[in-house]
């Protein structure tokens, strides 16, 4: 139904989401918004960003889900801490 790749660096207190996907028959039902909210609830003390590979395809979606989110899902490179997630 919905899936997203994500990484969290607890050391930098930064997280990234990339490649969100909702099955076509469920698009527009709020699954992506709920899934991203669940991730933020699991990691409440981080700033949320994206690597930006999908931004051009879904500008309106990212603007809507970024409201009130620390980091605003703005594009940001991964930190240098490797796999300390």
Backbone as XML, in Angstrom:
<?xml version="1.0"?>
<chain id="A" units="angstrom">
  <residue number="1" name="UNK">
    <atom name="N" x="0.809" y="-1.173" z="0.000"/>
    <atom name="CA" x="0.000" y="0.000" z="0.000"/>
    <atom name="C" x="0.864" y="1.253" z="0.000"/>
  </residue>
  <residue number="2" name="UNK">
    <atom name="N" x="1.653" y="1.516" z="1.090"/>
    <atom name="CA" x="2.548" y="2.664" z="1.141"/>
    <atom name="C" x="3.908" y="2.213" z="1.632"/>
  </residue>
  <residue number="3" name="UNK">
    <atom name="N" x="4.940" y="2.781" z="1.052"/>
    <atom name="CA" x="6.299" y="2.511" z="1.494"/>
    <atom name="C" x="7.173" y="3.714" z="1.247"/>
  </residue>
  <residue number="4" name="UNK">
    <atom name="N" x="8.227" y="3.839" z="2.038"/>
    <atom name="CA" x="9.179" y="4.937" z="1.871"/>
    <atom name="C" x="10.531" y="4.474" z="2.413"/>
  </residue>
  <residue number="5" name="UNK">
    <atom name="N" x="11.585" y="4.852" z="1.718"/>
    <atom name="CA" x="12.934" y="4.601" z="2.225"/>
    <atom name="C" x="13.289" y="5.747" z="3.163"/>
  </residue>
  <residue number="6" name="UNK">
    <atom name="N" x="13.942" y="5.428" z="4.271"/>
    <atom name="CA" x="14.341" y="6.491" z="5.189"/>
    <atom name="C" x="15.604" y="6.112" z="5.931"/>
  </residue>
  <residue number="7" name="UNK">
    <atom name="N" x="16.303" y="7.132" z="6.386"/>
    <atom name="CA" x="17.495" y="6.967" z="7.215"/>
    <atom name="C" x="17.446" y="8.018" z="8.304"/>
  </residue>
  <residue number="8" name="UNK">
    <atom name="N" x="17.939" y="7.653" z="9.469"/>
    <atom name="CA" x="17.967" y="8.581" z="10.592"/>
    <atom name="C" x="19.370" y="8.574" z="11.183"/>
  </residue>
  <residue number="9" name="UNK">
    <atom name="N" x="19.947" y="9.755" z="11.368"/>
    <atom name="CA" x="21.222" y="9.881" z="12.066"/>
    <atom name="C" x="20.912" y="10.479" z="13.434"/>
  </residue>
  <residue number="10" name="UNK">
    <atom name="N" x="20.990" y="9.672" z="14.443"/>
    <atom name="CA" x="20.700" y="10.140" z="15.805"/>
    <atom name="C" x="21.764" y="11.145" z="16.275"/>
  </residue>
  <residue number="11" name="UNK">
    <atom name="N" x="22.964" y="10.970" z="15.760"/>
    <atom name="CA" x="24.054" y="11.868" z="16.160"/>
    <atom name="C" x="23.799" y="13.302" z="15.671"/>
  </residue>
  <residue number="12" name="UNK">
    <atom name="N" x="23.367" y="13.442" z="14.427"/>
    <atom name="CA" x="23.081" y="14.769" z="13.850"/>
    <atom name="C" x="21.642" y="15.217" z="14.120"/>
  </residue>
  <residue number="13" name="UNK">
    <atom name="N" x="20.806" y="14.286" z="14.556"/>
    <atom name="CA" x="19.378" y="14.540" z="14.763"/>
    <atom name="C" x="18.710" y="14.998" z="13.470"/>
  </residue>
  <residue number="14" name="UNK">
    <atom name="N" x="19.061" y="14.263" z="12.391"/>
    <atom name="CA" x="18.530" y="14.541" z="11.060"/>
    <atom name="C" x="18.042" y="13.228" z="10.465"/>
  </residue>
  <residue number="15" name="UNK">
    <atom name="N" x="16.938" y="13.311" z="9.719"/>
    <atom name="CA" x="16.402" y="12.139" z="9.031"/>
    <atom name="C" x="16.097" y="12.504" z="7.589"/>
  </residue>
  <residue number="16" name="UNK">
    <atom name="N" x="16.126" y="11.498" z="6.730"/>
    <atom name="CA" x="15.851" y="11.674" z="5.309"/>
    <atom name="C" x="14.809" y="10.657" z="4.874"/>
  </residue>
  <residue number="17" name="UNK">
    <atom name="N" x="13.909" y="11.088" z="4.029"/>
    <atom name="CA" x="12.978" y="10.174" z="3.370"/>
    <atom name="C" x="13.212" y="10.280" z="1.871"/>
  </residue>
  <residue number="18" name="UNK">
    <atom name="N" x="13.004" y="9.173" z="1.174"/>
    <atom name="CA" x="13.212" y="9.135" z="-0.264"/>
    <atom name="C" x="12.347" y="8.030" z="-0.858"/>
  </residue>
  <residue number="19" name="UNK">
    <atom name="N" x="11.935" y="8.233" z="-2.071"/>
    <atom name="CA" x="11.167" y="7.245" z="-2.822"/>
    <atom name="C" x="9.845" y="6.846" z="-2.163"/>
  </residue>
  <residue number="20" name="UNK">
    <atom name="N" x="9.023" y="7.796" z="-1.732"/>
    <atom name="CA" x="7.720" y="7.408" z="-1.190"/>
    <atom name="C" x="6.859" y="6.823" z="-2.301"/>
  </residue>
  <residue number="21" name="UNK">
    <atom name="N" x="6.083" y="5.817" z="-1.960"/>
    <atom name="CA" x="5.228" y="5.183" z="-2.965"/>
    <atom name="C" x="3.935" y="4.697" z="-2.324"/>
  </residue>
  <residue number="22" name="UNK">
    <atom name="N" x="2.845" y="5.043" z="-2.951"/>
    <atom name="CA" x="1.532" y="4.518" z="-2.577"/>
    <atom name="C" x="0.977" y="3.811" z="-3.795"/>
  </residue>
  <residue number="23" name="UNK">
    <atom name="N" x="0.460" y="2.607" z="-3.610"/>
    <atom name="CA" x="-0.157" y="1.888" z="-4.723"/>
    <atom name="C" x="-1.233" y="2.769" z="-5.349"/>
  </residue>
  <residue number="24" name="UNK">
    <atom name="N" x="-1.313" y="2.763" z="-6.677"/>
    <atom name="CA" x="-2.247" y="3.655" z="-7.369"/>
    <atom name="C" x="-3.680" y="3.617" z="-6.850"/>
  </residue>
  <residue number="25" name="UNK">
    <atom name="N" x="-4.182" y="2.454" z="-6.500"/>
    <atom name="CA" x="-5.572" y="2.380" z="-6.046"/>
    <atom name="C" x="-5.798" y="3.037" z="-4.682"/>
  </residue>
  <residue number="26" name="UNK">
    <atom name="N" x="-4.706" y="3.348" z="-3.976"/>
    <atom name="CA" x="-4.818" y="3.984" z="-2.656"/>
    <atom name="C" x="-4.318" y="5.432" z="-2.649"/>
  </residue>
  <residue number="27" name="UNK">
    <atom name="N" x="-3.854" y="5.926" z="-3.780"/>
    <atom name="CA" x="-3.372" y="7.300" z="-3.831"/>
    <atom name="C" x="-4.521" y="8.255" z="-3.547"/>
  </residue>
  <residue number="28" name="UNK">
    <atom name="N" x="-4.233" y="9.279" z="-2.791"/>
    <atom name="CA" x="-5.243" y="10.265" z="-2.439"/>
    <atom name="C" x="-6.049" y="9.918" z="-1.198"/>
  </residue>
  <residue number="29" name="UNK">
    <atom name="N" x="-5.721" y="8.804" z="-0.553"/>
    <atom name="CA" x="-6.451" y="8.361" z="0.645"/>
    <atom name="C" x="-5.762" y="8.779" z="1.950"/>
  </residue>
  <residue number="30" name="UNK">
    <atom name="N" x="-4.622" y="9.414" z="1.862"/>
    <atom name="CA" x="-3.925" y="9.878" z="3.056"/>
    <atom name="C" x="-2.917" y="8.899" z="3.628"/>
  </residue>
  <residue number="31" name="UNK">
    <atom name="N" x="-2.634" y="7.796" z="2.922"/>
    <atom name="CA" x="-1.681" y="6.817" z="3.454"/>
    <atom name="C" x="-0.268" y="7.391" z="3.560"/>
  </residue>
  <residue number="32" name="UNK">
    <atom name="N" x="0.167" y="8.127" z="2.567"/>
    <atom name="CA" x="1.516" y="8.698" z="2.607"/>
    <atom name="C" x="1.636" y="9.695" z="3.761"/>
  </residue>
  <residue number="33" name="UNK">
    <atom name="N" x="0.648" y="10.540" z="3.904"/>
    <atom name="CA" x="0.666" y="11.517" z="5.002"/>
    <atom name="C" x="0.710" y="10.784" z="6.349"/>
  </residue>
  <residue number="34" name="UNK">
    <atom name="N" x="-0.083" y="9.741" z="6.494"/>
    <atom name="CA" x="-0.110" y="8.974" z="7.749"/>
    <atom name="C" x="1.204" y="8.235" z="7.973"/>
  </residue>
  <residue number="35" name="UNK">
    <atom name="N" x="1.769" y="7.680" z="6.917"/>
    <atom name="CA" x="3.037" y="6.966" z="7.042"/>
    <atom name="C" x="4.173" y="7.882" z="7.461"/>
  </residue>
  <residue number="36" name="UNK">
    <atom name="N" x="4.231" y="9.060" z="6.862"/>
    <atom name="CA" x="5.271" y="10.022" z="7.244"/>
    <atom name="C" x="5.054" y="10.529" z="8.666"/>
  </residue>
  <residue number="37" name="UNK">
    <atom name="N" x="3.805" y="10.714" z="9.051"/>
    <atom name="CA" x="3.504" y="11.133" z="10.433"/>
    <atom name="C" x="3.945" y="10.054" z="11.422"/>
  </residue>
  <residue number="38" name="UNK">
    <atom name="N" x="3.760" y="8.787" z="11.070"/>
    <atom name="CA" x="4.184" y="7.684" z="11.949"/>
    <atom name="C" x="5.703" y="7.691" z="12.122"/>
  </residue>
  <residue number="39" name="UNK">
    <atom name="N" x="6.442" y="7.946" z="11.043"/>
    <atom name="CA" x="7.903" y="8.034" z="11.162"/>
    <atom name="C" x="8.310" y="9.192" z="12.065"/>
  </residue>
  <residue number="40" name="UNK">
    <atom name="N" x="7.660" y="10.333" z="11.887"/>
    <atom name="CA" x="7.993" y="11.483" z="12.743"/>
    <atom name="C" x="7.680" y="11.193" z="14.205"/>
  </residue>
  <residue number="41" name="UNK">
    <atom name="N" x="6.626" y="10.448" z="14.465"/>
    <atom name="CA" x="6.284" y="10.089" z="15.844"/>
    <atom name="C" x="7.316" y="9.125" z="16.430"/>
  </residue>
  <residue number="42" name="UNK">
    <atom name="N" x="7.858" y="8.257" z="15.591"/>
    <atom name="CA" x="8.870" y="7.294" z="16.051"/>
    <atom name="C" x="10.203" y="7.981" z="16.333"/>
  </residue>
  <residue number="43" name="UNK">
    <atom name="N" x="10.486" y="9.049" z="15.614"/>
    <atom name="CA" x="11.731" y="9.811" z="15.776"/>
    <atom name="C" x="11.362" y="11.286" z="15.965"/>
  </residue>
  <residue number="44" name="UNK">
    <atom name="N" x="10.849" y="11.659" z="17.128"/>
    <atom name="CA" x="10.318" y="13.011" z="17.315"/>
    <atom name="C" x="11.372" y="14.108" z="17.459"/>
  </residue>
  <residue number="45" name="UNK">
    <atom name="N" x="12.607" y="13.735" z="17.692"/>
    <atom name="CA" x="13.629" y="14.745" z="17.973"/>
    <atom name="C" x="14.566" y="14.999" z="16.802"/>
  </residue>
  <residue number="46" name="UNK">
    <atom name="N" x="14.122" y="14.718" z="15.574"/>
    <atom name="CA" x="14.977" y="14.925" z="14.406"/>
    <atom name="C" x="14.332" y="15.901" z="13.427"/>
  </residue>
  <residue number="47" name="UNK">
    <atom name="N" x="15.162" y="16.446" z="12.567"/>
    <atom name="CA" x="14.738" y="17.327" z="11.489"/>
    <atom name="C" x="14.615" y="16.477" z="10.227"/>
  </residue>
  <residue number="48" name="UNK">
    <atom name="N" x="13.504" y="16.602" z="9.520"/>
    <atom name="CA" x="13.210" y="15.731" z="8.373"/>
    <atom name="C" x="13.535" y="16.392" z="7.051"/>
  </residue>
  <residue number="49" name="UNK">
    <atom name="N" x="14.255" y="15.647" z="6.211"/>
    <atom name="CA" x="14.694" y="16.142" z="4.910"/>
    <atom name="C" x="14.509" y="15.053" z="3.856"/>
  </residue>
  <residue number="50" name="UNK">
    <atom name="N" x="14.920" y="15.364" z="2.651"/>
    <atom name="CA" x="14.907" y="14.414" z="1.555"/>
    <atom name="C" x="16.178" y="14.611" z="0.741"/>
  </residue>
  <residue number="51" name="UNK">
    <atom name="N" x="16.542" y="13.603" z="-0.012"/>
    <atom name="CA" x="17.670" y="13.741" z="-0.921"/>
    <atom name="C" x="17.241" y="14.475" z="-2.186"/>
  </residue>
  <residue number="52" name="UNK">
    <atom name="N" x="15.944" y="14.553" z="-2.421"/>
    <atom name="CA" x="15.401" y="15.378" z="-3.489"/>
    <atom name="C" x="15.161" y="14.704" z="-4.818"/>
  </residue>
  <residue number="53" name="UNK">
    <atom name="N" x="15.415" y="13.425" z="-4.926"/>
    <atom name="CA" x="15.242" y="12.751" z="-6.201"/>
    <atom name="C" x="13.820" y="12.705" z="-6.718"/>
  </residue>
  <residue number="54" name="UNK">
    <atom name="N" x="12.864" y="12.884" z="-5.864"/>
    <atom name="CA" x="11.454" y="12.773" z="-6.251"/>
    <atom name="C" x="10.716" y="14.116" z="-6.220"/>
  </residue>
  <residue number="55" name="UNK">
    <atom name="N" x="11.375" y="15.164" z="-5.820"/>
    <atom name="CA" x="10.686" y="16.435" z="-5.589"/>
    <atom name="C" x="9.980" y="16.994" z="-6.818"/>
  </residue>
  <residue number="56" name="UNK">
    <atom name="N" x="10.572" y="16.883" z="-7.982"/>
    <atom name="CA" x="9.975" y="17.500" z="-9.167"/>
    <atom name="C" x="8.648" y="16.858" z="-9.554"/>
  </residue>
  <residue number="57" name="UNK">
    <atom name="N" x="8.446" y="15.614" z="-9.190"/>
    <atom name="CA" x="7.221" y="14.907" z="-9.552"/>
    <atom name="C" x="6.051" y="15.181" z="-8.619"/>
  </residue>
  <residue number="58" name="UNK">
    <atom name="N" x="6.319" y="15.741" z="-7.445"/>
    <atom name="CA" x="5.254" y="15.837" z="-6.444"/>
    <atom name="C" x="5.396" y="17.071" z="-5.554"/>
  </residue>
  <residue number="59" name="UNK">
    <atom name="N" x="5.585" y="18.197" z="-6.161"/>
    <atom name="CA" x="5.808" y="19.441" z="-5.420"/>
    <atom name="C" x="4.649" y="19.738" z="-4.472"/>
  </residue>
  <residue number="60" name="UNK">
    <atom name="N" x="3.416" y="19.629" z="-4.946"/>
    <atom name="CA" x="2.248" y="19.951" z="-4.116"/>
    <atom name="C" x="2.160" y="19.030" z="-2.900"/>
  </residue>
  <residue number="61" name="UNK">
    <atom name="N" x="2.433" y="17.738" z="-3.100"/>
    <atom name="CA" x="2.395" y="16.790" z="-1.982"/>
    <atom name="C" x="3.397" y="17.189" z="-0.908"/>
  </residue>
  <residue number="62" name="UNK">
    <atom name="N" x="4.647" y="17.459" z="-1.297"/>
    <atom name="CA" x="5.684" y="17.769" z="-0.318"/>
    <atom name="C" x="5.422" y="19.083" z="0.394"/>
  </residue>
  <residue number="63" name="UNK">
    <atom name="N" x="4.852" y="20.046" z="-0.320"/>
    <atom name="CA" x="4.485" y="21.299" z="0.345"/>
    <atom name="C" x="3.418" y="21.046" z="1.399"/>
  </residue>
  <residue number="64" name="UNK">
    <atom name="N" x="2.458" y="20.187" z="1.085"/>
    <atom name="CA" x="1.364" y="19.902" z="2.021"/>
    <atom name="C" x="1.850" y="19.142" z="3.250"/>
  </residue>
  <residue number="65" name="UNK">
    <atom name="N" x="2.675" y="18.118" z="3.071"/>
    <atom name="CA" x="3.103" y="17.310" z="4.217"/>
    <atom name="C" x="4.214" y="17.980" z="5.015"/>
  </residue>
  <residue number="66" name="UNK">
    <atom name="N" x="4.847" y="19.020" z="4.475"/>
    <atom name="CA" x="5.950" y="19.680" z="5.164"/>
    <atom name="C" x="5.491" y="20.722" z="6.179"/>
  </residue>
  <residue number="67" name="UNK">
    <atom name="N" x="4.229" y="21.097" z="6.146"/>
    <atom name="CA" x="3.735" y="22.146" z="7.039"/>
    <atom name="C" x="3.942" y="21.736" z="8.501"/>
  </residue>
  <residue number="68" name="UNK">
    <atom name="N" x="4.679" y="22.549" z="9.232"/>
    <atom name="CA" x="4.912" y="22.302" z="10.652"/>
    <atom name="C" x="5.936" y="21.222" z="10.969"/>
  </residue>
  <residue number="69" name="UNK">
    <atom name="N" x="6.612" y="20.700" z="9.942"/>
    <atom name="CA" x="7.585" y="19.626" z="10.142"/>
    <atom name="C" x="8.988" y="20.223" z="10.245"/>
  </residue>
  <residue number="70" name="UNK">
    <atom name="N" x="9.708" y="19.968" z="11.341"/>
    <atom name="CA" x="11.089" y="20.448" z="11.441"/>
    <atom name="C" x="11.903" y="19.933" z="10.254"/>
  </residue>
  <residue number="71" name="UNK">
    <atom name="N" x="12.536" y="20.827" z="9.529"/>
    <atom name="CA" x="13.298" y="20.467" z="8.335"/>
    <atom name="C" x="12.485" y="20.641" z="7.067"/>
  </residue>
  <residue number="72" name="UNK">
    <atom name="N" x="11.168" y="20.535" z="7.185"/>
    <atom name="CA" x="10.267" y="20.774" z="6.065"/>
    <atom name="C" x="10.477" y="19.895" z="4.857"/>
  </residue>
  <residue number="73" name="UNK">
    <atom name="N" x="11.122" y="18.757" z="5.026"/>
    <atom name="CA" x="11.420" y="17.855" z="3.915"/>
    <atom name="C" x="12.177" y="18.565" z="2.802"/>
  </residue>
  <residue number="74" name="UNK">
    <atom name="N" x="12.955" y="19.594" z="3.185"/>
    <atom name="CA" x="13.780" y="20.265" z="2.193"/>
    <atom name="C" x="14.966" y="19.377" z="1.841"/>
  </residue>
  <residue number="75" name="UNK">
    <atom name="N" x="15.494" y="19.572" z="0.654"/>
    <atom name="CA" x="16.595" y="18.760" z="0.175"/>
    <atom name="C" x="17.842" y="19.003" z="1.012"/>
  </residue>
  <residue number="76" name="UNK">
    <atom name="N" x="18.506" y="17.912" z="1.385"/>
    <atom name="CA" x="19.735" y="17.977" z="2.175"/>
    <atom name="C" x="20.524" y="16.705" z="1.925"/>
  </residue>
  <residue number="77" name="UNK">
    <atom name="N" x="21.831" y="16.842" z="1.772"/>
    <atom name="CA" x="22.697" y="15.678" z="1.577"/>
    <atom name="C" x="22.773" y="14.865" z="2.857"/>
  </residue>
  <residue number="78" name="UNK">
    <atom name="N" x="23.089" y="13.579" z="2.706"/>
    <atom name="CA" x="23.305" y="12.717" z="3.866"/>
    <atom name="C" x="24.503" y="13.211" z="4.664"/>
  </residue>
  <residue number="79" name="UNK">
    <atom name="N" x="24.488" y="12.952" z="5.951"/>
    <atom name="CA" x="25.626" y="13.329" z="6.792"/>
    <atom name="C" x="26.790" y="12.373" z="6.530"/>
  </residue>
  <residue number="80" name="UNK">
    <atom name="N" x="27.890" y="12.622" z="7.190"/>
    <atom name="CA" x="29.114" y="11.822" z="6.963"/>
    <atom name="C" x="29.295" y="10.689" z="7.974"/>
  </residue>
  <residue number="81" name="UNK">
    <atom name="N" x="28.291" y="10.388" z="8.753"/>
    <atom name="CA" x="28.438" y="9.387" z="9.809"/>
    <atom name="C" x="28.201" y="7.957" z="9.352"/>
  </residue>
  <residue number="82" name="UNK">
    <atom name="N" x="28.124" y="7.733" z="8.063"/>
    <atom name="CA" x="27.987" y="6.370" z="7.564"/>
    <atom name="C" x="26.661" y="5.763" z="7.950"/>
  </residue>
  <residue number="83" name="UNK">
    <atom name="N" x="26.708" y="4.620" z="8.592"/>
    <atom name="CA" x="25.487" y="3.874" z="8.887"/>
    <atom name="C" x="25.145" y="3.888" z="10.371"/>
  </residue>
  <residue number="84" name="UNK">
    <atom name="N" x="25.351" y="4.978" z="11.036"/>
    <atom name="CA" x="25.009" y="5.085" z="12.452"/>
    <atom name="C" x="23.537" y="5.499" z="12.588"/>
  </residue>
  <residue number="85" name="UNK">
    <atom name="N" x="22.666" y="4.685" z="12.048"/>
    <atom name="CA" x="21.242" y="5.015" z="12.031"/>
    <atom name="C" x="20.463" y="4.096" z="12.939"/>
  </residue>
</chain>
